[in-house]
Amino acid sequence: MPKRIEYGVLALKALQRMDRKTGARIVGKIEQLAIDPGSLANNIRRLKGEKVLMRLRIGDWRVIYNEELVVLHIIRIAPRGTVYE
């Protein structure tokens, strides 16, 4: 059973600002993460110094999220240089 996806305000704003092709690619990877996290295992890391936050790498973009039992909270989407600020 796939996890439910909840987007935070910063993530939604980032998706609205980017071009459609990039946005569709990122949303597709997030949906893939919700269905089968093992398929993206090479691109997932736990953030240093954080116990619950994870990072999904999609090209030059990063998706910061945390995971509960049935919900995937997407906190932030940004280019790799600015996402950790």
Secondary structure as GFF3:
##gff-version 3
##sequence-region A 1 85
A	DSSP	beta_strand	4	7	.	.	.	ID=ss1
A	DSSP	alpha_helix	9	17	.	.	.	ID=ss2
A	DSSP	alpha_helix	20	35	.	.	.	ID=ss3
A	DSSP	three_ten_helix	37	43	.	.	.	ID=ss4
A	DSSP	beta_strand	44	46	.	.	.	ID=ss5
A	DSSP	beta_strand	53	58	.	.	.	ID=ss6
A	DSSP	beta_strand	61	67	.	.	.	ID=ss7
A	DSSP	beta_strand	71	79	.	.	.	ID=ss8
###
